[in-house]
Amino acid sequence: MAKKKNKKPRLATTSLAGCFGCHMSLLDIDERILDLLELVDFDKSPIDDFKKFTQHCDIGLIEGGCCN
């Protein structure tokens, strides 16, 4: 019986009305970002610069507050 390949969770980030500080902090982890890439696949984030979601995501990171 063939083993199922473990699928990494897909993570997307977005900013509402914020300063993008959380995104900058994520990018500022330097080479540790490579460790993170082993754990998750990014979709719509400053790491891959996708502007729209490409598929269903398992984890969402939303920064900032709602504006009127």
C-alpha angles and dihedrals in degrees: 000000000000119000119239114242111240109244117219115232115256115236127198129183132200139169126223113186102335144115095255088242092135091052091048090050090052091052091045096066088093117199092358086079086077090061089051091051089060090058104042142020114231124226122177099359139125088257095067098019093225109160097200134036112266097195144345113312127211098201129037126194111196120183130188133029132282115269126208 
